[in-house]
Amino acid sequence: MSDTTSPTAVQERTPSPGPAARPLLVAAGLSKRYGPVQALADVSITIAPGEIHALVGENGSGKSTLVGIVSGTVARDTGTVEIAGSSLTAARPSASQDRGAITVFQDGSLIGELSVAKNLYLGIRGEQRPSYGRTTAWAQELLNSHGFDIDTEQSAASLPPGDRQLVEIIRAVACRPRVLILDEATSALDSRGVDIVLDLMRGVAADGGAVLFVTHRLSEVMRVADTVTVLRDGRFQGTHDAADVTPQRLVELMAGTRVDLEFPDRVADGAGDVRLIAAGLAGPSYGPVELELRAGQIVGIAGADGNGQLPLVKGLARIDDSQGTVEVDGHRPRSYGAAVDTGLVYLSSDRRNESLFQGLTIGDNLGIGVLGDLSSGGVMNLGRERSFVREAIDRYRIRVGHPGQLPSELSGGNQQKVALSRVLAMKPAVVLIDEPTQGVDVRSRLDIYRFLRQIADAGSAVVVVSSDASELAGLCDRILVMSRGKVTSELPGIGATEESIVGAFAVEHEISADVEPGSGEVAATPASSPRTWLRRRISADGIRLVALVALMVGLALFAQSKNDTFLTEISIYNVLLVALPLVAVAAAQYFVLMVGGIDVSVGATMTLAVVLMSEWATEGGTGKVLGMGLAIALLLGIAVGAVNAFLVERIKLSPVIATIATLGVVSGIALMMRPTAEGLIAPQLGVLLMMKKVGPVPVALVVLLVVLVVVDFVVRRTGTGLRLRAVGLNAVYATRLGIPTPWVRALCYVLCAFLAGIAGILLAAQVGIGDPNAGTSFTLLAIAAPVLGGAALSGGHGSLVGAAIGAGILVLTQSLVTVLGLSDGTSYVFAGTLTLLALLSSADSIRRLRRLLRFRLQGG
């Protein structure tokens, strides 16, 4: 197995620090309970400068909980934490990082939609952070300095899992931490990646830092650690010098019993009938591949990370776009759904997003693959289901308080057991598994090996992708070695060793690198190719804005063709006047959409601003009226925005529900103050905001657009704007990176209400009277405009300029309805249609539509 060591490996350790060194991390008496589960009970740990301290234990032993408490992501029940002599009093990642502790989490914190360079920038703190303009060059230099040569302008999502882990670890080390915390940070790495990380740990220790290394790979513990702390069932089992213990002894301490560290037996000639045939299978980063899978065999796929192993398995599962044919027991599925019907199942290593249903309970996840077996006449048999769930939990030793818990409440290894149990319960013909033991403790790993061997012996064909070469050597009957997307060699499982497998794919990679273009090898697109250069400098957002401007011009020209006065100066001026408040309220909505929220109360806020102006700004000079308007907008921002922020961030209501409630309250206040339209607003407001113009363009609109362009530049071209977008793209990861996500979102709700108040002042200048329905029509238009301009309901996308252009298009469609003599309702139909088209034109929607079209064309 991989959990072995050698004398030479032990000699690589960093020398232990002297006894007088003051500890950099002191965690004392830590306890944490989740409902009925005591995750951590009175655990203490101390790490000195220059020390690499390993933390080991079975899944559910409390390791990740301890890491969460020290990193500030989990609030402790009892105990104290001191980092570099400073007490950690608040459960906030930023507080832990300010004291010098940098954490690399088990499930990562790279935001997939951002480039590698921007992800590196987000995680760097203090003096180590470069100027934003140098981000790409700095990131490239940083990675190259560690011998890691990748294109930093590619998205993080495009990286293989191992490369993502390396980027995160290099980012953490670049922060020059006093305490470096690695939680299963080598779980997706191949042997070369592990060597890099162990050297980085030694470097941190040599510089006087402390390292807390959480892992299930005991071979790595023996290579690098000075001391080892063992946890079992959330309780401290002792701290040992690494030189004084063996992997076998550590396993016994973790399990509380003796554990056999042997792989299940293999039969030399155990292959049965062919279960799967792949012919000419090829995708963007692999192929063509010819492959046969037989019953009774476990086939391993090896190779340096990023050489097409995972894309090949997804191609076999018919998940991604691919060419060629896949035949399972005589059937040729063209989609993953059809593949499942033929008996093929795929288990992803991405537990959070692909392997488990995060919104369903543990019990539901376990049984969802065999609903037919658990029901009678289409109705679930609850007794049968409870029995099945209990049996699965006992068989796979899943540590769970009760089956009603959510997957997110379990440790990573126990989540993996749930996912594997669900798949194996389906008794599939073909099982495709990516990293089956990633983040799984030694004893559970052996259980998984036995389960895989049992299902193979029962007649299934099993494919395993693993970055652990020793795992493949001990488990598999055949091992396929991949390099640059091709299967370059095949090794028999019996007799294979970790060294022979690593040597095979290392040699093949060297040979493949020397193959001339045109030989059929899969080649990466050069970063400097004209196509790549053009794609990076003309973004999807830029293309969308050009398309929107073209649409706006086209609408204007069409209206002119129907009415030759449409493009006269006075007509343009009137259209722009109508657009003015919509541009302002679209900008307001944009800020909330940017952070993943929504505010349907903006129209009511505009109405209340109009009503308040009719009460408080009925006379006086221009300065007084304008000052009153700003005061009202600020009042609404503090009042309405703060209420929305409180309901969403503190009470945790859905943004839609919370702001609908606010809409009702604000609308009711406006109606109580002005049951009917009355109360004249000082005419000076209209003169100031409506009558002053430059050519056909109102001065107020010019000022507003200039402000939006400047703010857009800040959002798109500065570190502050990047952090704002990060909150919308992934709030959990943004919080882990030290961004105060709840406060950022709360500020955006306040800013949205303030800008909606400004929009209401502009609307008041137009209507001139306290109309209790003045802003009603803006509720939906305020959402449609930024979405049309590129904003996404999921957050993190779009621009203020795009929101302004979207508002312009919506006003043009309203004007076109008037020109064509259509009913007023038609303008809303146009607005809804344009918004739907905008949503369908997003990158994710286009990919889904393309897959659907391909499936239909293939007759799926």
N, C-alpha and C positions, 0 to 999 in steps of 0.2 A: 504494500500500500504506500500512499504518499507520506504517511505519518511515520517516517523513519528518519534516522539521522546518521551522521558519520563523524569521526573525530575531526576531519578537516572542516566540516560545517560548523562544529562547535567553536573552533578556533577563530571564526570570523566575527565573533561577538565583540561589541564595544566593551572595554574594561569597565567594571562597576565603579561608581563614584566613591569618593572617600566618605567615611562615616560622619565627617563634620559638615558636609554639604547641607545647606538649608533646603528642604523639599520645595519643589515648584508646584506640586499638586498634593493637597491634603483633603481627602473626603472622609468625613467621620460620621458614623452612625446613620447612614442613609437608609431610609425606608420609603416605600411607595406601594400603594394598594390600588388596583383597578377592580372595582366592584368586589366580587368574591375572591379574586386572585391577589395574593400577596406577592407582587413582582420582585420586591427587594425588602430585606429585613435586616436592619442594623449592620450594614456592610460598610467597611472602612478600607481605604487604600491610600498609600503614600508613595510618591514618585520623586526621586531626587534629580538634580541637574546631571545630565550625562547618562541617565538611565533609560534603557528600553524595557518597559514593563508590559508583559503580555497578560491579557485577561482572557481566560478560557472557561468554558462551561457548555453544557448541552443547550439546545434550543429551549427557550423559556426559563433559563437559569437567572436572568436579570441583567445580562451584559449590556444590551441595548438600552435598558432603562437607566443603568448607571451612566452610560455615555450621554443619554438625553439629559440627565440632571446636571452633569458637569458642563455640557455644551449649552445649557440654558433653554432647551426645547421642551423639557419636562419639569413640572413643579414638584418638588419633593414634599413628602408628608413630614418627615423629621430629618434631622442631621444638618451638617454644615459642609460647605465647600470653600476652600481657599486656594486661589490661583496666584502664584508668584507673590505670596504674602498679602493679597487683597481678598477680602471675603466676597463671595458671590451671593448677593441677597435677592436678586430678582431673576425669575425664570424667563430670561430673554437672551437669545443668541448674541445680540450685540453686547450685552453686559459681559458675557463670557469672553467674547473676542476682544473687548476693550482691555481685559486683564491679561491677554496674551495666549488664550487657548483657542486653537483653530481645529475644527473637526471636519473629517471627511466621513460622510454618513453612508450607511450600508446601501441605501437605495439611491444615493447620489444627490446632487443639487445643481447639475448643469441644465440650463434652460434650452431645450432642444431647438427652438425656433431662432435663437440668437447664434451668432458666429462663435467659433472657438475663442477668438480674440476678445470679443465682448464678454463672454463668460469668464475669461481670465481676469478682465478688468473689474468685473462686478465683485469678485471674491478677494481682491487685494485691498488692504487697508493701510491708512497712514502714509508714511514716507515712501513706501514701496510702490504706491499707485502712480503710474505715469500720467502725463497729460493726455487728455482724451484724444487729441489729434494724432498722437503717436501709438495708439492702442495696437494697431495691426503690426507695425514694425517691432514694437516692444514685445508683443506676444510671440512673434516668430523667433526673436532673439532668445527669449526665455526658454521656449521649448527646445530650440537647437542647443542651448547650453547644457541641456540634460540628455543630449543625444536622441532627442525625439523629434523627428522631422515630418511634420504634417502641415497641410495648408491651413493656416489659422483663419482664413476667410470663409471656409466651409461651415455649414451649420453643425452644431453639436449633435443634432439628431442623426446626422449622416455618418457619425463615427461608430465603429464597432464598440461593443460594451467594454472591452479591455482598454481601448484607447481613451474612452470617456473616463474610466477610472484613473488612468495615468495623468490625464489633463487635470483632474481634480486634485490629485496628490501633489503634482508639481505646483499647482496654484497655492495649495496650503503651505508647502515648504517655502515658496517665494514670499510669504507673509512674515518669514523669520519668527515663527511662534516660540513662545516660552514653553508651551505645552502643545504637542502635536497629538491629536486623537484620531486613530484610524479604526473605523468600525467595519470590519469585513472588507477592507479596502483592496484586498488582492483576490477576491473571490472570482472575478472574471478574467484574471490575467493569466497569460501563458508563462512559461518558465523564464523567458527573456524579460517580460514585464515584471515578474516577481523579483528578479535580480535587481532591476532598476529601483524598485520601491524599497527593497531592503537596504540598498546603498544610500538612498535618500534618508531613511531612518537613521542609519549610522552617522550621516552627515549632520543631522539635527542634534543628535546626542553629542557628537564631537564638538559642536559649537556651544555646548552647555545647556541645550534644551532637554526637555523630558518628553518621552514618547509613551503613549498608552496604545498598545496594539491589540485589538480585539480580533480574534480569528479562530476558525475551526481547523486550520491547516497546521497541525502540530509540527510538521517538518520545518515550517518557516519559524515557528517559535524556537525550535532548537537551534536554528541557524543564527538568529539575531537577538533573542531576548537575554537580558541579564537576570530578570526575576519573573516569576509567573504566579499570578493569583488565580485561584480556582473558585468558581461559584457553583452551587447546586441548589436548585429550587429556591433561588433568591437569597441564599444564605452563604456566608463566607466559609470556605473550606480550608483556607490557609494560603500563605505566600511562601514560595520556595525559590531558591537559587536554581536557575535553569540548568546549571552544570550538575546538579544533584538529583535530577529527576529524569525519567525516560518517558517517551510517548505512551508506553503501556501503563505506566504508573499514573500519568495525568488522566488518561481515559478512565481508569478505575476511580480516581478521585472525583471526576466529573459525574460518573454514573452511579457511584456508591456500590459498585459490584464489579466482578471480573468480566471483561468483555473480550470475545474472540476477535482479533483483528485480521481476519482472513476473508478473502473474496469467496463467493460461492463457486462450487466446482463447475468446470466446463467439460462438455463431451467433445472429444476430438472430431467426431463426424456426426454432429447432431442436426445438420441441415435437413429440412423437410421440403415441402412443395414451395414453388415460387408464389409469393403473396403480392409482390409489387414489381412492375417492370417500368423503367423510365427510359425513353428513347429520344435522343436529340434534345434533351431538356436544357434550356439555356435562358438566362435572364440578363439584366444589365451588367451584373458583376460576376457572372459565372457561366460555365458551359462552353460547348455542349457536353453533356454528361450522359453516359449509358450505364444503367445500373439495374441489378436484380437483387431483390431482398427475399430471403427464404424463411419459412416458418422455423422456429427454434433457434434462430441466430440473433445475436446482438451485434450490430455493425456500428463501429465507432468512426467518427469523422474527425480527423486531426489536421492541424495546420497552424501556422502563425496567425495571430489574430488579424481578421480583415481580409482573408484570402478566399472568401466565398462560401464558407461552411454554412453559416446561418441562412443566407439567401438560397442556397441549394435546398436546404430542408424546407424552407417556405415554398419553394417551387414544387417540391414533392407533395406538399400539402395543398397546392393550388391556391395559395393565399395571395401571392403577388403576381404581377404580369410576367408571364413566361411563355416561351415557345416550346414545341415538342409535345410528347404525349406521356401521360402517367396512367398505368393500368393497374387497378387493384382488384384481384380475384375476378378478372375478366371484364370489369367495368372501367370506363374511362371518364372519370369526373372532370368537370371543367371549372369548378369552384370549390371552395372549402366546404360549403354546406353539402354539396353533392359527394365530396370525399368522405365526410363523416357518415353519410348514408351507406357508403360502401364498406365502412369499418375502419377507416383511417382517422386517427386523432393526432393532434399536435399540441404539445405543452410548451409554452414559451417561458423563457427565464424571467420575463418581465411580469412579475406577480401582480404588481399594482394595476397595470393597465390592460393586460392581456390574459393572464391565467386565471384570475379570480373575479367574481362579481362583487365589487366592493360594497354595493348597496344591499346585498343579500347576507343573511346570517351564515354562520359556519355550517349549520345543518342543511340549509338550502343549497349552499355550494357543493356539499358532498353528494347530495341526491339529485342535482339537476340533470346529470347525464343519464340517469336511469329512471326517469319519471314513469316510464311505461311499466317497469317492474314493481314500482311502489304504489301503483294505482289499480283500481278495479273499475271497469266501465267508465274510464275517464275521470274518476273521482279519487283523490289521494287517500290512501289507506294510512291514517295517522299512526296507528300502532306499528304497521310494517315499516313506515318511515323512521319512527323513533328507534326501532330495533336496528335498522340498517345504519343509522347515524352512530349509535352507540358502538356497534361492532367495528365500524370504520375508525372511530376515534381510538378504540382499544387496540385494534390491529396495527395501526400506524403510530401508536403512542403519541397522539397529538395532545399537547398540553393546552387545555382549554378549560375555562371556568364552567361554561355551559354552552350548549350548541347554539343558543340564541345570540352569542356574541358576533360582532362583525370581524372580518378578516384583519382590518387595520388594528385591532386590539391584540393580535397575536404577534409573536416574534417572527422574523423573516423565515427562519427554518420551519416553524410550525405552519406558516402560510404555504410553504412549498409542499409540506406533507398533505395539506388539504387539497391542493391542486392535483398532486399526483394520485391521491386516493380517488378523486372524481374521475380522472382519466382511466385508471386501471379498472374501476368498477364497470366501465362500459364494455369490457372484454373485447377489445378491438382486434382487428386483423393485423393492422400495422400501427405501431406507436412511434412517433417522432418526438424526441425530447431534447430541448436545448438546456444545457447545464443543469442536469437533474439534481445535483447535490450542492449547488451554489448556496452558500450561507447556511449549510446544514451541518450539525455536529457529527462527530465520528460515529457514535452508535447509531444514530438515525441514518447516516450515510450507508452503513453496512446493511441496515434494514432495507433501504431503497435498492441496493444492489441485489439483495435476495428477492425482492418483489419483482424487479425487472427480469431476473433469471427465471422466476416462476412463471411469469406471463409468457416468456419466450418458450419455456418448456411446454406450456399449454397450447402452443401452436401459433403464437403471434410472431411477427417480424418486428424487431426493435432497432431503432436508429438513435444513437446518442451523440450529440455534439458536446464536447467538453474541452476546456482549456487546460485541464489537468491530465497530462500524458500518462501518469502512473495509474490514474483511474481507468483510462482506456485500455492500458496494458493488462490490468487485472480483471477487467469485466468482460471485454468484447471477444467475440469469435473471429471477427475480421476488422481490420482497421484501414480505412481509406485515408490517404494523405493528400491534402489539397494545397495547391500553390497557384496564385493568380487566377483563381476561378476554375481550375481544372483538377480532376483527379489524376495525380501524377504517379502514384504508386499504391500498392496494396500490401499490407503485412498480415500474416496470420496472428491471431490473438495469443495463442499458446506459444510461449517463447519470446513474445515481445516484451521489451522493457521501456521504462521512461526514456532512457538514453537513446535506445534505437529509434523510438518514435520521433523524439525531438531532432535527432540527427537526420532522419529521413526528410522531414519537412524543411529543415534548415538547408540541407543540400539541394533539395528541389527548388527552394526559393532562390538560391544563388543561381542555379541553372536557368530558371525562368526569367530572372532579371536580365540575362544576357541574350534572350531570344530577340531576333530582329523583328521590327514591326511588319505586319503582314503574314506572320506565321500562324495566325489563328489564336494566339494568346490574347486574353483579355487585358487591355492596357488602360491605365487611368488617363483621364483627360488632363493634359498639362495645365498647371495653374496659370501659365502665361499664354495659353492659346487664345486667339482672338475671340472665340466663342465664349470662353470663360470670362475673359476681361469684359466683354460686352454685357454678359449676364449680370455681373456684379455691379456694374455702374449704371445699369438701367434696371432698377428694381421693379417688382410687381406693383408697388404703390405708385411709382412714377408712371408706369404704363397705364395704370387705372386713371390717374389724374389727366393724362393726355387724352384718353378715351372720353372722359367726362367733359373736358373742354370741347372736344370735337362734337359730342352730343349736344352740348349747350349751344354751340354755334349753329349746328344743324337745326335745332328747334327754332332758334331765332330766325334763320333764313326761311324755314318753312312758314313761320307766322308771317314774315314779310311777303311771301308769295301769295298769301291769302288776304293780307291787308297791307297796302303799300305805305301806310302811316306807322307801321309797327316799329320801325327802326329810326323814326325821327327822334330828335333830341328830347322833346317833351315826353314821348312815349317811353323811351329808355329810362328817363328820370323817374317816371311814375312806377315802372317795374322795379327799379332799384330801391325806391322808397318802400315798396311792399316787402322787398327782400331783407331790408335792414333788420327788423326785429327777429326774423327767422334765422339770419346768420348769427345773431348774438345768442339765441337760445340753442341753436345747433352746436355752437362752441361750448355752451354750458353742458349739454348732454355728452359731448365728446369726452370731457374729463372723467365723467363717471364710467362711461363705456370703456375708456382706456384702462381702468383698474378692475374691470370685470364686473361692474355693477350696472344699474339702470335706474333712472329717476323719472317716473311717470307723473310726478307732481309739478313739473316745470311750467306747464300751461296754467295750472291753478296759481302758481307763484307769480306769474306774469299778471294774471287777473287781479290778484291782491295788490300788486304794485300799482296798477292803474287806479284801483279803488282808493288806495291810500293817497295817491297823488291828488285825486279829486277831493279829498278831505283836507290835506295839509298844504297843497301847493296850488291854491286858487288865485293867489295874487302875489305881487312883489316883483322885484327886478330879476333880470336874467340870472345873476349870480346866486341870488337867494333860491330861486326855483331849481336851478341845477344842483345846488348844494343839498336841497331837500331831497331831490331825486337820488343822489348818491347815498344820502343817509338812509333812505328807505331801502335801497338795494342792499346796503350793508346790514341793516336790521333783519331783512329777510334771509340773507345769507347765514347770519348767526342763528336765527330762530329756526327756520325751516331746515336748513342744511344740518344744523346740529341735531335736530330731532331725527332726521333720516339717518345720520351717522350713528346715533345712539341705538336706534332700532335695529340697524343692520349689523353693526360691529359689536355691540354689547349684548343686546337681546338675541342676536343671531337669527333675526327674521329674514326670510327671502327678500331681496331688494324689491322685487315686484310687489309683494304683499305689503311691505313696509311703506313704500312710496304711494301705493294706492290708498292706504289709510291716511297718509299725509295729504294726499290730493283731496280726499273727502273733507278733512278738517279745514284745510286752507280755503277750499271752495265755499264751505259753509260760512266761514268768517267773512269772506268777501260778499256773499249774498245777504248776510245779516246786516252788514254795513250799508250795502246798496241793493235793496230788493229789486229796484228798477234802475235803468240807466239815468243817472242824474249827477249833478255836481260838476260844474265846468272847471277844467284844468287851465291854469294860467297860459294864455296864448304865447307868452314869451318862450315857453318850452318848444312849441312847434316852430317858431321863428329860428331858434338856435339850432335845433336838431334836424329840421326838415328843409328849411328854405335856403340855407347856405349850401352852395354846390360849386364844383369845379367841372365846367362843361355840363354833361348830363349826369354827373356822379355826385350824390350828396356828400358833403364834407364829413359828416358823421360816419358814413360807410367807408370812406377813405381811411379815416383814423382807425376804425375798427379793424379793417383788413391789414393795416400796417402792424397793429398790435398782434393780430393773429399770426402773421408771418414771423415776427420776432419770437413769439412764444413757441411757434412751430420749430424754429431753429434750435431753441433751447431743448425742446423735447427730443428732436431727432439728432442733434449734433453735440450734446454735452453728456457728461456722466450723470448729472441730476436727472435728465430726461431718460437716460437708459435705465436708471433705477425705478423711475415711474413706470416705464413699459414692463420692466421685470415683474412688478407687482401684478400687472394684468395678465402676463403670460403664465406665471406660476407663482401664486401667492405663498405656497408652502416653501418652495425653494428660495424665494426672495427673503422670507423671514430667516431661513437658515443662514443666508449670506449677510445677515446683520441689518437688513432694511426694516425699519419699523412699519411693517405692512398695515396694521390696523390704523395707525395714525395717518399714513399716506391716504388710505381710502377715505377716512373720515374727513380729511382736508379737502379731498376732491368733491365730496358731497356738499361741504360748505361752499366751496368755490362754484359749484354748479348752481346752487340756490342764489348766490350773489350775482352771477352772470344772468340767471333767469330774471332776477330783479332788474338788472340793467336793461334786459330785453323788454321787460314790462314798462320801464320808463320811456324807451323808444316807441313802444306801442301807445303809451299814453299821449305822447306828442302827436301821434297820428289820429287817434280817435277823439281826443280833446274832451272826453266826458267819462265819468265813472261807471263804465259798463261792466256789470257783474259776469258777463259772458265773453269778455274781450279776448281772453287767452285760450278759450276752449279748443279752438281749431289747431293750436300749436302743440298740443300734447303728443299726437302721433307724428306730426311733421318734424318735431324736434328729434325724434328717434330716427325717422326715415332719412333725414339729411346727412348726418354723420355716417350712417350705415352705407348709404349710397356713395359717400366719399371714401369708403374703405375701412371704416371702423367695424369691429367684430363684437358680437354680443358676448363672446368668451373673453374679450379683453386683449390689450397689448398691441392693437393694430390701428391703422388710420392716421389721419392728420387733420389739423385745424383748417388748413387750406382746402383739403378734400371736403370737410364738413361745409365750408363756405360755398364751394362749387356745387355740392349736393343741394344746398339751400337754393342756389341760383337756378338749378335745373327744375326743382319743384315749383318755384315761382313762375318759371317760364311755362311749365305745363298748365298751371292755373290760368295764365294769360292766354295760352293757346286755346283753352276751353272757351274763353270769352270770345276770342277771334272767330272760332268756328261755330259759335252760337250753340254750344252744348250745355247740358244741365250742370249745375254746380257739383253734383255728385260725381261727375265724370273725372274731375280733378283728383278726387280721392282714389278713384280706380287707377288712374295714372300713377299716383304716388305709391300706392300699394304694389302695383306691377313693377315699377322701377326698383323699389326696395327689395322685392323678391328676386329680381334679376341680379341685384347687387350681392345678395346673400349667396345665390347660386354660382356667382362668378368667383367666389373665394377659392383659394388653392385646394383646401380639403374637399369642397363640394365638387370641384372639377375632377379630382382624383376619383371620388366615389362614382361620379357619373361615367367617367371613362371605364372604370371596372365593370359597371353595370352594362354599358354598351357593348364592351368586349364579350361579356358573358352571354348577352342576348344574341350577338352575331355568331357566337360559336354554338348556339342552340342549347344553351344551358337552361 
